[in-house]
Amino acid sequence: MGNPCADFDGYRQFVVATLQQLKWLDGREIERSERIQALQDFPVVEQQIREQEKAYCLKRAKDKEETQRKLQEEENEGEKEGRHTGFDGRWYTDIGATLPSSEESKDDVQAPEIQEGECKKKKLDNGEDDLEFWNKPSLYTPESRLETLRHMEKQRKDQEKLSEKKKKVKPPRVLISENGRALNVNEPKLDFSLRDDEKRNQIVLDLAVYRYMDTSLIDVDVQPTYVRVMVKGKPFQLVLPAEVKPDSSSARRAQTTGHLVVYMPKVGEVITGCQGMSKPVKSTADSSREQTDKRSQQMERLEVDPSKRAFPDVANIVQEKRHTPRRVQAEPKIMPSEEDPDFEDNPEVPPLI
């Protein structure tokens, strides 16, 4: 299929007589009578085939010359267009010295309309040329295939130019307002969670970054009032509920989910559980010592003078013991130890009695 020799007169007889071992040709069986007839007519058929071969070779040489001439003309036309067009692809002439200012303004107003009309006209012309090219019968030659490839490449370049013109330039994303206030921005459209860790006095940001994305494509910037994360050039910015320390902040990637976790300590003294436990235990011990010292100073001895009372006042002894029970001394032993991780001191809760 597509072999130009199949169009020659006497092609089948020549092949049948030349290839005697061939049994089928072009989907049809070669009979014995056909082979005998082909062998008898072979000298005449061979001469015809050789003449047609020479004519075909001359035709192919002319086709190649014609193709080269067309390519040269197209290249020359492209060079001429490049000389007479500007960077925007439009024809230009220096008419500033001849036209008055009013006419210049009119031309400026009418320029977009003219450009739109030219674009529409070019589209129609290109569509008609394209239909004409594809409806034209093509020869099975290398030149025709190369011409098809050039035509497709030209169409692709024209479409790229149109798409570049239609492409709108997006304005840069505003991250900081004119008055200096940071804005919340989530251009990469990632899920996130922001929580306040009161136990460690820090703010934790969990950003659902893509699991298999390289960490080099992520840039984290922590400021006292906001945090900014650039994910593949797209900004994610979040205003923080409290002021943080940028120098003490840290960022990590989760090994299982790939999320980005940013730890931002708050400004102020960091209170931990261990530091808070030592203070109340110490204060309770001091208070118990002070109470014992006061009791020792205020201790009154029983009056045993027989002239005043014949027996000691038992009621006063019992009342004194009620005010100073012995359980108060054992109170520090019941307090939880500093090693207990669940202990949390609250100064508003009164001590146990």
C-alpha positions in Angstrom: 0.0 0.0 0.0 1.4 3.4 -1.0 4.2 1.9 -3.2 4.3 4.1 -6.4 5.4 1.0 -8.4 1.8 -0.4 -7.9 0.5 2.4 -10.3 2.7 1.2 -13.2 1.1 -0.5 -16.2 2.0 -4.2 -16.2 3.0 -4.2 -12.5 1.3 -7.5 -11.6 2.6 -9.3 -14.7 6.1 -8.1 -14.0 6.0 -9.2 -10.3 4.4 -12.6 -11.1 7.0 -13.3 -13.8 10.0 -12.1 -11.7 9.0 -13.7 -8.4 8.2 -17.3 -9.4 8.1 -18.5 -5.8 5.2 -16.0 -4.9 1.8 -17.7 -4.6 -0.4 -14.7 -3.5 -0.2 -11.0 -4.5 -2.4 -8.2 -3.2 -4.8 -10.7 -1.6 -5.3 -12.7 -4.8 -3.9 -16.1 -5.6 -1.6 -16.4 -8.5 -2.9 -19.2 -10.8 -0.6 -21.3 -13.0 -2.2 -20.0 -16.2 -1.5 -16.4 -15.1 2.1 -17.2 -14.4 2.6 -18.8 -17.8 1.0 -15.8 -19.5 3.2 -13.4 -17.5 6.4 -15.3 -18.5 5.4 -15.1 -22.1 4.7 -11.3 -22.0 7.7 -10.6 -19.7 10.1 -9.0 -22.3 7.4 -6.5 -23.4 6.2 -5.8 -19.9 9.8 -5.3 -18.6 10.5 -2.7 -21.2 7.3 -0.8 -20.3 8.2 -0.9 -16.6 11.7 0.4 -17.2 10.3 3.3 -19.3 7.8 4.2 -16.6 10.5 4.0 -14.0 12.6 6.6 -15.8 9.6 8.9 -16.2 8.9 8.5 -12.5 12.4 9.4 -11.6 12.3 12.5 -13.7 9.0 13.5 -12.1 10.4 13.0 -8.6 13.4 15.2 -9.4 11.0 17.9 -10.6 8.9 17.5 -7.4 12.0 17.9 -5.2 13.0 21.1 -7.1 9.5 22.5 -6.7 9.5 21.7 -3.0 12.9 23.4 -2.5 11.6 26.4 -4.4 8.5 26.7 -2.2 10.6 26.4 1.0 12.9 29.1 -0.2 9.9 31.4 -1.0 8.4 30.8 2.4 11.7 31.6 4.1 12.1 34.8 2.2 8.5 35.8 3.0 9.2 35.2 6.7 12.3 37.4 6.6 10.4 40.2 4.9 7.6 40.0 7.6 10.3 40.1 10.3 11.8 43.2 8.8 8.5 45.1 8.5 6.9 44.0 11.8 7.5 45.1 15.3 7.9 43.0 18.4 4.0 42.8 18.8 3.7 41.4 15.3 1.9 44.5 13.7 2.9 46.6 10.8 4.3 49.9 11.7 5.2 53.2 10.0 6.5 56.5 11.2 3.5 58.8 10.8 4.0 61.0 13.8 5.5 63.8 11.8 2.6 64.0 9.3 -0.5 63.5 11.4 -1.9 66.2 13.8 -2.6 65.5 17.5 -6.4 65.1 17.0 -5.9 62.4 14.3 -3.4 60.6 16.4 -5.9 60.4 19.3 -8.5 59.0 16.9 -6.1 56.4 15.6 -5.3 55.4 19.2 -9.0 54.9 19.9 -9.6 53.0 16.8 -6.5 50.8 17.1 -8.1 48.0 19.3 -11.1 47.7 17.0 -8.8 47.4 14.0 -6.7 44.8 15.8 -9.7 42.7 16.7 -10.9 42.9 13.1 -7.5 41.8 11.8 -7.4 38.9 14.3 -10.9 37.7 13.2 -9.8 38.0 9.5 -6.6 36.0 10.2 -8.6 33.3 11.9 -11.0 32.9 9.0 -8.1 32.9 6.5 -6.2 30.3 8.5 -9.3 28.1 8.8 -9.8 28.2 5.0 -6.2 27.5 4.3 -6.2 24.6 6.8 -9.3 23.0 5.1 -7.8 23.4 1.7 -4.5 21.8 2.8 -6.1 18.8 4.4 -8.6 18.3 1.5 -5.8 18.4 -1.1 -4.7 14.8 -2.2 -1.3 14.0 -0.9 1.4 11.9 -2.6 3.2 9.1 -0.8 6.5 11.0 -0.9 9.0 12.2 1.8 8.3 15.8 0.7 4.6 15.5 1.3 5.1 14.1 4.8 7.6 16.8 5.6 5.2 19.4 4.3 2.5 18.0 6.6 4.8 18.2 9.6 5.7 21.8 8.8 2.0 22.7 8.5 1.2 21.1 11.8 4.2 22.9 13.5 3.0 26.2 12.1 -0.5 25.6 13.4 0.9 24.8 16.9 3.0 28.0 16.9 0.0 30.1 15.9 -2.1 28.6 18.7 0.7 29.3 21.2 0.8 33.0 20.1 -2.9 33.3 20.4 -2.9 31.7 23.9 -0.1 34.0 25.0 -2.1 37.1 23.9 -5.3 35.8 25.6 -3.4 34.9 28.8 -4.1 37.5 31.4 -1.4 38.6 33.7 -2.5 38.0 37.3 -1.7 40.8 39.7 0.7 40.0 42.5 -1.0 38.6 45.6 -1.3 41.2 48.4 0.1 39.8 51.6 0.5 43.0 53.6 -2.1 45.8 53.4 -1.3 49.4 52.9 -1.6 50.2 56.6 0.9 47.4 57.4 -1.7 44.8 58.6 -1.0 41.1 57.6 -3.7 39.3 55.7 -4.8 35.7 55.8 -4.0 34.0 52.4 -4.3 30.4 51.3 -3.3 30.3 47.7 -2.2 26.7 47.5 -5.6 25.7 49.1 -4.2 23.4 51.8 -6.0 22.2 54.9 -4.5 23.4 58.2 -5.2 23.6 61.9 -4.0 26.2 64.4 -4.1 25.3 68.1 -2.9 27.0 71.3 -0.8 24.7 73.5 -1.2 26.3 76.9 0.8 23.6 78.7 4.0 24.5 76.8 2.9 28.1 76.1 3.2 27.8 72.3 1.1 28.0 69.1 1.2 25.0 66.8 0.4 25.2 63.1 -0.3 21.9 61.2 -0.3 22.5 57.5 -1.4 19.6 55.2 1.4 19.7 52.7 1.5 17.1 49.9 3.1 13.9 51.2 5.5 13.3 48.4 6.5 16.9 47.7 10.2 17.7 48.2 11.0 19.8 51.3 13.2 22.1 49.2 10.0 23.5 47.7 8.8 24.8 51.1 9.9 28.0 52.6 8.8 29.0 56.2 8.9 32.5 57.6 7.8 33.1 61.1 7.1 36.7 62.2 6.0 38.0 65.7 2.4 38.4 64.5 2.0 36.1 61.5 3.5 33.0 59.8 4.1 32.7 56.1 4.8 29.4 54.2 5.7 29.4 50.5 4.6 26.1 48.9 6.0 25.8 45.3 5.9 29.6 45.1 2.3 29.9 46.3 2.0 31.8 49.6 0.1 30.6 52.7 -0.1 33.3 55.3 -1.9 33.2 58.7 -2.3 35.8 61.4 -1.4 34.5 64.8 -3.7 35.1 67.9 -0.7 36.0 70.1 2.8 37.4 69.7 5.4 34.7 69.3 9.2 34.3 69.3 10.5 33.9 65.7 14.1 32.9 66.9 12.8 30.1 69.1 10.3 28.7 66.5 10.9 25.4 64.7 9.4 23.6 61.7 9.2 19.8 61.0 7.8 17.4 58.4 5.7 14.5 59.7 7.2 11.2 58.4 3.9 9.4 58.0 1.6 12.1 56.6 4.1 14.6 55.2 2.4 17.5 57.0 4.4 20.6 58.0 4.2 21.3 61.8 5.5 24.7 63.0 6.0 25.2 66.7 6.0 28.9 67.8 6.6 29.7 71.5 4.7 32.7 72.8 6.4 35.9 74.1 6.8 35.7 77.9 8.0 33.3 80.6 7.5 29.7 79.6 5.8 27.8 82.5 6.2 24.1 82.6 4.7 21.5 84.8 7.8 20.7 86.7 8.5 24.3 87.6 5.0 24.9 88.8 5.1 21.9 91.2 8.1 23.0 93.2 6.5 26.3 94.2 3.3 25.1 95.9 5.1 22.3 97.8 7.6 24.8 99.1 4.9 27.3 100.0 2.9 24.7 101.9 6.0 23.5 103.9 6.8 27.1 104.8 3.2 27.8 105.9 3.2 24.6 108.1 6.4 25.7 109.7 5.0 29.2 110.3 1.9 27.7 111.9 4.0 25.5 114.2 6.1 28.4 115.2 3.1 30.5 116.0 1.6 27.7 118.0 4.8 27.3 120.0 4.8 31.0 120.7 1.1 31.1 121.7 1.2 27.9 123.7 -0.3 28.3 127.2 0.5 26.1 130.1 -2.3 24.6 132.2 -3.0 26.2 135.5 -2.6 23.6 138.3 -2.7 26.0 141.2 -4.9 24.2 143.8 -6.0 27.6 145.2 -7.6 28.5 141.8 -8.9 25.2 140.6 -8.9 21.8 142.1 -8.6 20.1 138.7 -7.4 21.1 135.3 -9.9 22.5 132.7 -10.4 19.7 130.3 -12.7 21.7 128.1 -10.0 24.2 127.3 -7.6 21.4 126.4 -10.0 19.8 123.9 -10.7 23.2 122.3 -7.0 23.9 121.9 -6.5 20.6 120.2 -9.4 21.2 117.8 -7.9 24.4 116.6 -4.5 22.7 116.0 -5.2 19.2 114.8 -2.3 16.9 114.1 -3.4 16.1 110.6 -2.1 19.5 109.5 1.4 18.4 110.1 0.9 15.3 107.9 -0.5 17.3 105.1 2.7 17.7 103.1 3.1 13.9 102.9 -0.3 13.6 101.1 0.7 16.2 98.4 1.6 14.6 95.0 5.3 14.3 94.3 7.1 16.3 91.7 7.5 13.3 89.5 3.8 13.0 89.0 3.1 14.1 85.3 -0.6 14.7 85.8 -0.1 17.2 88.7 -1.2 20.7 87.9 -1.1 23.4 90.6 -4.0 25.9 90.8 -3.6 28.6 93.4 -7.3 29.2 93.5 -8.0 25.8 95.1 -7.8 25.9 98.9 -5.4 23.4 100.6 -6.9 20.1 101.9 -7.6 19.8 105.6 
